[in-house]
Amino acid sequence: MNKPKEDELEIFVKWTEFLEWLLPATAKFPRKIRHTFAERIENLGLDVAEELQEARYSSDKRKLLRDINLKLEKLRLLLRLSHKLQYLPHNGYEHSARSINEVGRMLGAWIKQQNEKVR
């Protein structure tokens, strides 16, 4: 595991590590669903990375953080379906669930912090 640089957010480092696993995993999906299932999963994952960067530099982070949280839920759904349809092996599904949950907890803390700033 890479040690985060001083100016990098830990949540972004964790998400980047997850993407480094996710993109090769979805590349192994069967060709017949590659342009539907896999691309949606990949795009959601990349959108989360982009929005984490946007939130880092935004003055009002709350809407972006809620949008990221919704994308994590969509990813959970698509990865669960991928596992049930046997496109994603069990150990891959477990890894993805653990990774998304970890980032979700970090995101929840960030959302809570932003909500407290508004009060």
N, CA, C and O of each residue as an XYZ file, in Angstrom:
476
protein
N       0.845     -1.177      0.000
C       0.000      0.000      0.000
C       0.888      1.237      0.000
O       1.873      1.314      0.735
N       0.522      2.200     -0.837
C       1.280      3.433     -0.936
C       0.957      4.334      0.239
O      -0.192      4.433      0.667
N       1.985      4.989      0.754
C       1.775      5.951      1.820
C       1.325      7.267      1.195
O       1.961      7.750      0.258
N       0.229      7.862      1.701
C      -0.251      9.102      1.098
C       0.766     10.226      1.258
O       1.447     10.328      2.279
N       0.854     11.062      0.233
C       1.675     12.256      0.337
C       1.010     13.199      1.304
O      -0.183     13.088      1.584
N       1.785     14.120      1.806
C       1.299     15.048      2.812
C       0.044     15.805      2.377
O      -0.854     16.032      3.187
N      -0.023     16.197      1.100
C      -1.140     17.016      0.638
C      -2.282     16.201      0.031
O      -3.242     16.786     -0.470
N      -2.206     14.867      0.060
C      -3.271     14.033     -0.493
C      -4.250     13.635      0.602
O      -3.859     13.319      1.725
N      -5.514     13.656      0.253
C      -6.535     13.202      1.190
C      -6.503     11.680      1.253
O      -6.379     11.016      0.224
N      -6.613     11.135      2.446
C      -6.582      9.683      2.606
C      -7.706      9.005      1.827
O      -7.514      7.927      1.266
N      -8.884      9.640      1.794
C     -10.012      9.062      1.076
C      -9.685      8.941     -0.419
O     -10.058      7.958     -1.059
N      -8.995      9.931     -0.969
C      -8.635      9.886     -2.383
C      -7.605      8.793     -2.644
O      -7.675      8.107     -3.663
N      -6.658      8.628     -1.741
C      -5.647      7.566     -1.877
C      -6.336      6.202     -1.850
O      -6.033      5.337     -2.672
N      -7.265      6.007     -0.904
C      -7.989      4.733     -0.800
C      -8.800      4.469     -2.065
O      -8.842      3.343     -2.561
N      -9.451      5.528     -2.588
C     -10.263      5.337     -3.778
C      -9.384      5.022     -4.989
O      -9.753      4.197     -5.825
N      -8.251      5.658     -5.084
C      -7.325      5.380     -6.194
C      -6.850      3.932     -6.132
O      -6.770      3.263     -7.162
N      -6.539      3.450     -4.950
C      -6.131      2.049     -4.789
C      -7.260      1.117     -5.224
O      -7.014      0.094     -5.863
N      -8.497      1.472     -4.876
C      -9.641      0.664     -5.288
C      -9.777      0.657     -6.810
O     -10.016     -0.395     -7.402
N      -9.629      1.809     -7.442
C      -9.712      1.885     -8.900
C      -8.621      1.051     -9.570
O      -8.850      0.447    -10.618
N      -7.442      1.020     -8.966
C      -6.346      0.210     -9.510
C      -6.709     -1.269     -9.514
O      -6.211     -2.031    -10.342
N      -7.572     -1.674     -8.596
C      -8.081     -3.047     -8.589
C      -9.293     -3.181     -9.511
O      -9.390     -4.143    -10.273
N     -10.224     -2.213     -9.444
C     -11.503     -2.305    -10.144
C     -11.367     -2.347    -11.665
O     -11.995     -3.183    -12.315
N     -10.572     -1.476    -12.227
C     -10.490     -1.381    -13.690
C      -9.998     -2.680    -14.332
O     -10.589     -3.121    -15.317
N      -8.944     -3.306    -13.816
C      -8.561     -4.614    -14.383
C      -9.609     -5.705    -14.123
O      -9.768     -6.619    -14.932
N     -10.319     -5.608    -12.997
C     -11.348     -6.619    -12.687
C     -12.504     -6.543    -13.676
O     -12.989     -7.576    -14.138
N     -12.947     -5.347    -14.004
C     -14.059     -5.219    -14.943
C     -13.618     -5.530    -16.376
O     -14.444     -5.895    -17.213
N     -12.344     -5.389    -16.656
C     -11.834     -5.736    -17.989
C     -11.981     -7.233    -18.259
O     -11.950     -7.663    -19.412
N     -12.138     -8.020    -17.206
C     -12.285     -9.478    -17.335
C     -13.749     -9.902    -17.495
O     -14.031    -11.087    -17.674
N     -14.671     -8.955    -17.432
C     -16.075     -9.296    -17.622
C     -16.268     -9.832    -19.042
O     -15.520     -9.463    -19.948
N     -17.266    -10.701    -19.241
C     -17.516    -11.236    -20.589
C     -17.800    -10.123    -21.603
O     -18.391     -9.097    -21.268
N     -17.382    -10.340    -22.811
C     -17.538     -9.340    -23.872
C     -18.996     -8.897    -24.047
O     -19.267     -7.726    -24.312
N     -19.940     -9.851    -23.895
C     -21.349     -9.526    -24.141
C     -21.900     -8.464    -23.183
O     -22.877     -7.793    -23.515
N     -21.306     -8.301    -22.026
C     -21.785     -7.283    -21.086
C     -20.754     -6.187    -20.856
O     -20.969     -5.287    -20.045
N     -19.666     -6.263    -21.552
C     -18.573     -5.313    -21.366
C     -19.019     -3.870    -21.591
O     -18.640     -2.980    -20.829
N     -19.814     -3.632    -22.623
C     -20.184     -2.259    -22.954
C     -21.405     -1.766    -22.195
O     -21.843     -0.633    -22.400
N     -21.950     -2.579    -21.340
C     -23.067     -2.123    -20.524
C     -22.653     -2.114    -19.057
O     -22.420     -1.055    -18.473
N     -22.567     -3.266    -18.488
C     -22.265     -3.401    -17.063
C     -20.905     -2.832    -16.693
O     -20.800     -1.963    -15.828
N     -19.867     -3.328    -17.351
C     -18.501     -2.948    -16.978
C     -18.269     -1.450    -17.165
O     -17.665     -0.804    -16.309
N     -18.742     -0.901    -18.269
C     -18.521      0.530    -18.503
C     -19.253      1.392    -17.483
O     -18.735      2.425    -17.061
N     -20.441      0.981    -17.088
C     -21.171      1.750    -16.060
C     -20.411      1.729    -14.743
O     -20.292      2.753    -14.070
N     -19.897      0.562    -14.378
C     -19.129      0.436    -13.138
C     -17.874      1.293    -13.216
O     -17.569      2.047    -12.292
N     -17.153      1.175    -14.318
C     -15.914      1.944    -14.480
C     -16.186      3.445    -14.442
O     -15.470      4.196    -13.781
N     -17.234      3.880    -15.160
C     -17.554      5.307    -15.188
C     -17.948      5.834    -13.816
O     -17.550      6.937    -13.441
N     -18.718      5.069    -13.072
C     -19.071      5.489    -11.713
C     -17.816      5.612    -10.850
O     -17.656      6.582    -10.109
N     -16.939      4.632    -10.951
C     -15.696      4.673    -10.174
C     -14.845      5.884    -10.511
O     -14.301      6.535     -9.619
N     -14.731      6.185    -11.794
C     -13.946      7.344    -12.216
C     -14.649      8.651    -11.833
O     -13.989      9.626    -11.474
N     -15.979      8.674    -11.907
C     -16.728      9.860    -11.476
C     -16.480     10.156    -10.001
O     -16.324     11.315     -9.617
N     -16.444      9.117     -9.179
C     -16.185      9.303     -7.754
C     -14.813      9.944     -7.557
O     -14.670     10.867     -6.755
N     -13.813      9.467     -8.277
C     -12.470     10.036     -8.152
C     -12.467     11.517     -8.529
O     -11.880     12.343     -7.831
N     -13.123     11.839     -9.629
C     -13.175     13.234    -10.075
C     -13.911     14.110     -9.065
O     -13.472     15.219     -8.759
N     -15.017     13.614     -8.556
C     -15.806     14.410     -7.623
C     -15.120     14.556     -6.265
O     -15.316     15.560     -5.581
N     -14.321     13.567     -5.870
C     -13.536     13.729     -4.642
C     -12.549     14.882     -4.811
O     -12.347     15.673     -3.890
N     -11.940     14.974     -5.984
C     -11.016     16.080     -6.246
C     -11.770     17.410     -6.256
O     -11.302     18.395     -5.684
N     -12.935     17.441     -6.905
C     -13.728     18.666     -6.939
C     -14.111     19.104     -5.522
O     -14.020     20.284     -5.183
N     -14.536     18.149     -4.707
C     -14.953     18.465     -3.339
C     -13.791     19.028     -2.535
O     -13.973     19.914     -1.700
N     -12.624     18.520     -2.786
C     -11.445     18.985     -2.057
C     -11.241     20.490     -2.235
O     -10.832     21.181     -1.301
N     -11.528     20.990     -3.430
C     -11.259     22.393     -3.733
C     -12.509     23.269     -3.758
O     -12.418     24.467     -4.028
N     -13.656     22.693     -3.483
C     -14.916     23.434     -3.522
C     -15.154     24.146     -2.190
O     -14.791     23.647     -1.124
N     -15.769     25.318     -2.279
C     -16.093     26.029     -1.036
C     -17.331     25.425     -0.369
O     -17.422     25.414      0.859
N     -18.284     24.923     -1.158
C     -19.445     24.241     -0.590
C     -19.382     22.781     -1.013
O     -19.797     22.424     -2.115
N     -18.869     21.959     -0.145
C     -18.596     20.556     -0.446
C     -19.824     19.657     -0.282
O     -19.843     18.541     -0.801
N     -20.836     20.124      0.423
C     -21.916     19.232      0.845
C     -22.653     18.559     -0.306
O     -22.902     17.355     -0.244
N     -23.009     19.295     -1.349
C     -23.736     18.685     -2.464
C     -22.852     17.663     -3.179
O     -23.311     16.569     -3.506
N     -21.609     18.008     -3.418
C     -20.695     17.060     -4.068
C     -20.528     15.790     -3.241
O     -20.513     14.688     -3.789
N     -20.402     15.940     -1.933
C     -20.226     14.770     -1.072
C     -21.471     13.883     -1.082
O     -21.357     12.657     -1.057
N     -22.649     14.487     -1.117
C     -23.888     13.694     -1.220
C     -23.941     12.966     -2.567
O     -24.356     11.809     -2.637
N     -23.520     13.650     -3.634
C     -23.493     13.016     -4.957
C     -22.530     11.825     -4.982
O     -22.827     10.787     -5.573
N     -21.391     11.988     -4.343
C     -20.415     10.892     -4.263
C     -21.027      9.721     -3.510
O     -20.884      8.569     -3.921
N     -21.708     10.014     -2.409
C     -22.331      8.963     -1.618
C     -23.348      8.178     -2.445
O     -23.416      6.953     -2.342
N     -24.135      8.871     -3.261
C     -25.102      8.210     -4.133
C     -24.384      7.323     -5.163
O     -24.843      6.219     -5.453
N     -23.296      7.789     -5.697
C     -22.531      6.989     -6.665
C     -21.965      5.722     -6.007
O     -21.912      4.665     -6.637
N     -21.546      5.831     -4.743
C     -21.077      4.636     -4.025
C     -22.203      3.614     -3.895
O     -21.975      2.412     -4.034
N     -23.413      4.091     -3.629
C     -24.563      3.178     -3.525
C     -24.849      2.507     -4.862
O     -25.142      1.312     -4.907
N     -24.766      3.264     -5.946
C     -24.971      2.690     -7.277
C     -23.905      1.648     -7.588
O     -24.198      0.599     -8.162
N     -22.666      1.944     -7.205
C     -21.587      0.971     -7.417
C     -21.841     -0.306     -6.628
O     -21.650     -1.407     -7.144
N     -22.268     -0.158     -5.388
C     -22.583     -1.336     -4.576
C     -23.606     -2.216     -5.285
O     -23.448     -3.434     -5.358
N     -24.654     -1.587     -5.805
C     -25.709     -2.318     -6.499
C     -25.162     -3.053     -7.726
O     -25.416     -4.245     -7.898
N     -24.427     -2.359     -8.563
C     -23.908     -2.974     -9.789
C     -22.896     -4.083     -9.494
O     -22.869     -5.101    -10.186
N     -22.078     -3.889     -8.481
C     -21.101     -4.932     -8.129
C     -21.801     -6.147     -7.515
O     -21.392     -7.285     -7.747
N     -22.851     -5.903     -6.734
C     -23.631     -7.023     -6.172
C     -24.268     -7.826     -7.311
O     -24.221     -9.056     -7.302
N     -24.858     -7.140     -8.282
C     -25.447     -7.825     -9.432
C     -24.378     -8.572    -10.233
O     -24.606     -9.695    -10.683
N     -23.236     -7.957    -10.405
C     -22.135     -8.609    -11.128
C     -21.741     -9.916    -10.446
O     -21.448    -10.916    -11.101
N     -21.741     -9.881     -9.128
C     -21.400    -11.091     -8.376
C     -22.498    -12.150     -8.521
O     -22.210    -13.324     -8.753
N     -23.742    -11.728     -8.383
C     -24.855    -12.687     -8.492
C     -24.939    -13.308     -9.877
O     -25.323    -14.468    -10.018
N     -24.582    -12.540    -10.898
C     -24.592    -13.052    -12.271
C     -23.282    -13.751    -12.642
O     -23.094    -14.180    -13.781
N     -22.393    -13.856    -11.675
C     -21.113    -14.570    -11.792
C     -20.131    -13.921    -12.770
O     -19.322    -14.609    -13.393
N     -20.206    -12.601    -12.900
C     -19.202    -11.869    -13.667
C     -18.031    -11.469    -12.771
O     -16.919    -11.233    -13.243
N     -18.304    -11.400    -11.480
C     -17.302    -11.013    -10.490
C     -17.178    -12.145     -9.475
O     -18.169    -12.508     -8.842
N     -15.979    -12.711     -9.307
C     -15.825    -13.816     -8.349
C     -16.091    -13.363     -6.910
O     -16.047    -12.174     -6.595
N     -16.362    -14.325     -6.069
C     -16.721    -14.027     -4.677
C     -15.654    -13.200     -3.968
O     -15.976    -12.221     -3.295
N     -14.391    -13.585     -4.112
C     -13.334    -12.829     -3.420
C     -13.237    -11.396     -3.965
O     -12.907    -10.478     -3.213
N     -13.518    -11.193     -5.247
C     -13.538     -9.855     -5.822
C     -14.688     -9.028     -5.279
O     -14.542     -7.836     -5.009
N     -15.832     -9.675     -5.122
C     -16.986     -8.974     -4.557
C     -16.708     -8.578     -3.110
O     -17.023     -7.460     -2.700
N     -16.125     -9.480     -2.341
C     -15.789     -9.171     -0.947
C     -14.820     -7.991     -0.875
O     -14.999     -7.080     -0.067
N     -13.804     -8.015     -1.718
C     -12.821     -6.926     -1.735
C     -13.507     -5.601     -2.078
O     -13.262     -4.582     -1.432
N     -14.363     -5.625     -3.094
C     -15.028     -4.384     -3.500
C     -15.942     -3.870     -2.389
O     -15.981     -2.669     -2.122
N     -16.664     -4.761     -1.751
C     -17.570     -4.352     -0.666
C     -16.790     -3.736      0.489
O     -17.185     -2.698      1.022
N     -15.683     -4.370      0.880
C     -14.862     -3.832      1.965
C     -14.294     -2.463      1.601
O     -14.310     -1.538      2.414
N     -13.799     -2.343      0.387
C     -13.194     -1.078     -0.050
C     -14.219      0.047     -0.093
O     -13.964      1.148      0.394
N     -15.379     -0.235     -0.679
C     -16.412      0.796     -0.780
C     -16.927      1.167      0.605
O     -17.195      2.339      0.870
N     -17.068      0.191      1.484
C     -17.516      0.492      2.850
C     -16.512      1.376      3.583
O     -16.898      2.301      4.297
N     -15.232      1.091      3.407
C     -14.198      1.902      4.063
C     -14.256      3.347      3.564
O     -14.233      4.288      4.358
N     -14.330      3.510      2.258
C     -14.416      4.856      1.690
C     -15.733      5.510      2.099
O     -15.770      6.715      2.348
N     -16.801      4.740      2.169
C     -18.092      5.267      2.612
C     -18.040      5.802      4.033
O     -18.636      6.838      4.328
N     -17.339      5.112      4.907
C     -17.189      5.596      6.290
C     -16.401      6.908      6.323
O     -16.746      7.838      7.051
N     -15.341      6.961      5.523
C     -14.541      8.185      5.456
C     -15.372      9.337      4.890
O     -15.292     10.468      5.369
N     -16.155      9.038      3.885
C     -17.019     10.041      3.272
C     -18.072     10.519      4.268
O     -18.356     11.714      4.350
N     -18.648      9.589      5.020
C     -19.630      9.952      6.043
C     -19.056     10.904      7.076
O     -19.728     11.842      7.504
N     -17.824     10.667      7.473
C     -17.170     11.557      8.434
C     -16.955     12.943      7.825
O     -17.106     13.959      8.503
N     -16.604     12.973      6.553
C     -16.395     14.244      5.862
C     -17.708     15.017      5.746
O     -17.744     16.232      5.941
N     -18.778     14.304      5.428
C     -20.105     14.924      5.339
C     -20.509     15.485      6.703
O     -21.006     16.607      6.799
N     -20.294     14.704      7.739
C     -20.634     15.160      9.099
C     -19.849     16.423      9.453
O     -20.395     17.366     10.025
N     -18.567     16.426      9.104
C     -17.733     17.600      9.386
C     -18.269     18.842      8.660
O     -18.316     19.932      9.230
N     -18.669     18.660      7.400
C     -19.189     19.785      6.612
C     -20.529     20.269      7.159
O     -20.796     21.471      7.174
N     -21.367     19.345      7.604
C     -22.660     19.728      8.185
C     -22.471     20.522      9.476
O     -23.230     21.450      9.755
N     -21.460     20.156     10.259
C     -21.200     20.863     11.513
C     -20.665     22.264     11.254
O     -20.895     23.169     12.057
N     -19.956     22.458     10.146
C     -19.452     23.780      9.791
C     -20.575     24.736      9.466
O     -20.454     25.938      9.702
N     -21.669     24.221      8.926
C     -22.797     25.045      8.498
C     -23.614     25.515      9.687
O     -24.203     26.596      9.656
N     -23.650     24.715     10.721
C     -24.465     25.041     11.920
C     -23.957     26.253     12.635
O     -24.526     26.654     13.651
